[in-house]
Amino acid sequence: MRRVRGRLRGRATLRGRLALVALATTAVWVTLLTAAFNLALTARLREQADDLLRTRAEAVAATVETRPDGEIVVHEPSDDQALDTGIWVYQGRRTVERPSAPAALQASADRLVARRETFLETADPSASRLYALPLKAGHRQVGTVVAAVGLDPYRSTARSALAGSAVLALLLLAGIYLVSRVVVGRALRPVGAMSAQAAQWSEYGTARRFGADDRPAELAGLAVNLDELLDRLAAVLRHEQQLTAELSHELRTPLARLTAETDWLTARPRDTAEQHASHQAIAASAARMQQICEALLTDARTGSGQLPGRCSPLEVAGELARRRAEEHPQDPPVIVVGDAARAGVSAAVLERILTPLLDNAGRYAERRITVKCAQRPGGVEVAVSDDGPGVPEDVGAAVFEAGRRADPGDGHRGAGLGLALSRRLTRAAGGEITLADSPSGARFVVSLPAG
């Protein structure tokens, strides 16, 4: 247990994994949102630059007079600084007004001459954006106004916004990771409590259950499923313990006879006939023990459902009666009557079903035991009756419970497991065994499917 816990400590915790999943998911969304924000901001800054260029170009165009002969006259604007801040005025391809600007920017402005309304952006180191506004005389373009604006302020704003959003995103992710670990840790605290309970119960072997009270819906369902699993495991354990007890109970009689025959054989020298008879008795006891083990192990393997095979209950009961007459000549005789019907169960299993009933009847019968086999709609019925005192009313059907005896002080050495075995094997074969009413003695009725 300590080694297992040591290995578990070295593994990643579920809390950490869930926090990382939340962090990764949030990181994806924050990255997408940050990128979308910065793209939208860049587009908005470009729109603002374009609006500024249009406004300046239109303001300058309002001061320019275009005459019918194509002559352009620039009137002095009220604010003459407009012509000094990146404004070109062209008549055809001739420059009318030209500001002081770098050669690269002058060349870019010259490329826009005689073009339609358009924008142009220059590359670094002096990145600028230019706008060309045509000047027309009627329907004929006679000149061009070109406005330029530097992009450095806009790009500086975009870079500042990107850096700020990145820092904000990192702080947000760090906070979400810490909060996620705390929240997930608190959410998983009941699971840790259940794990500690399971570890404690496994050490002390208690029969306690988790229960669904005062638990969240998800953990309540888990607790119910775990309790059902524990109940099934407990039932399997009880089944195995009962199987062991039944094996011991069923093997006791043939093993005692085998031991007695061996002691009798070795007590003093025997003649050939005695040795042969003793060897036959030993072989018969060993064969019976093998049949008992096969029947019980078949029941243990199948657990429930139809057991394979078919037989005649009349023949099986007759063979058991003959064997009892040989082994227990002092007991009341077993009378077998009825129909030669076929039951859907193997002869070995039916023998293990009837043997405890005959042993029980032989223990209490006074004059005889009756086994009656009868065909019934859809099955076969085997009734084992005796003329003894019967089962007390306060015991009734509880006589089939493992370890239950009608009279614990009656002097016999039975463990109260034979009838429980009969019922389990009968139900495993798809049938049922009941304690029926009888005017005298006890009457057990075994109902089996037809074969």
Protein Blocks (a to p, Z undefined) as FASTA:
>chain_A
ZZmmmmmmmpccfklmmmmmmmmmmmmmmmmmmmmmmmmmmmmmmmmmmmmmmmmmmmmm
mmpccdfkopacddddfblmlmmnopacdehjacfbdcdddfklmmmmmmmgoiacdddd
dddfbdcddddddddehjacfbdcdddddfklmmmmmmmmmmmmmmmmmmmmmmmmmmmm
mmmmmmmmmmmmmmmmmmmmmmnopabdfbjghiafklmmmmmmmmmmmmmmmmmmmmmm
mmmmmmmmmmmmmmmmmmmmmmmmmmpccdfklmmmmmmmmmmmmmmmmmmmmmmmmmmm
nopacdeddddfklmmmmmmmmmmmmmmmbccdddedddddddbdfklmmmmmmmmmmmm
mmmmmkbccddddddehiacdddddfbebjafklmmmlmpghiafblmnopacehlmmmm
mmmmmmmnopacdddddfehjddddddddZZ
